[in-house]
Amino acid sequence: MPDSTPLLIGISARIYYPAAPVLDIGGVFTKTLHYLEQSVAHWVMSRHVLAVMIPAVDADSIVKRKDISLRRYADMLDGLVLQGGNDIAPETYGETPIDPRWHGDRVRDRYEMQLVEAFIDAGKPVLGICRGHQLINVAFGGTLYQDIPTQLPQAITHLDTSLYDRRLHAVNIVQGTHLARLYSGTTQAAINSIHHQAVKDLGRDLVVEALAVPDGLVEAIRWRGPSYVFGMQWHPEFMALETLDEEQLDGKPILADFLDAVRRRKVQATAAPKLAVA
């Protein structure tokens, strides 16, 4: 009889840091906030899943790093989703910011890098969305373009604040990859684009599975290692909220594939022989 217990999927927290003028108005926005974007949570929860936000811990927290191990989350949860958000700090991949505006979020970088390491060590699947895709690349030793228009002026527009998630462009799905098998018969599709940074140098043991058209920027990556680690530059959760036309890439196969991997890992762990107690 199949297990009817919902999967427990951890989702990394986005972090809001208060700054003027909100500091002058009082209220909750004068505090540092860890939050979960509703569209990500609902996208994941649409498949018999319970979503659990994993808050970050830093030097200024009431709880200190020595008091809690992120590996306990990896032990207790079935999989991990890295949601979008602030830039990754250039220092995280060995560079300095070209522009102060691109200083990124070192607190979140360190916390998510440790989360990825913990879930990989536990053999639990990891899925990265937008920033999460970039974080996976950096976690495996890769680097990023800090700002596409500055460093690649010949690239297409990947961020249009007036259109936001309705800014679309085409991607080529690399044939022979796992992603190509999920979308059998599809070689090109449209995805949303809400980023000004992108994968530059590919991380160790990662394979590219989708490329932007026509500039060739990396749009999807997957780890060649023994557990499931996949990152995509687009936001499938936004496309799930509207009726897709024939050209837009439906995110349901990606979510189903990730959760199938989570279930397989859970079944394998449950079926593993237990050591006899003397």
Summary of the structure (lengths in Angstrom):
residues: 278
radius of gyration: 19.0
end to end distance: 31.4
largest distance: 67.7
contacts: 872
relative contact order: 0.15
helix: 33%
strand: 21%
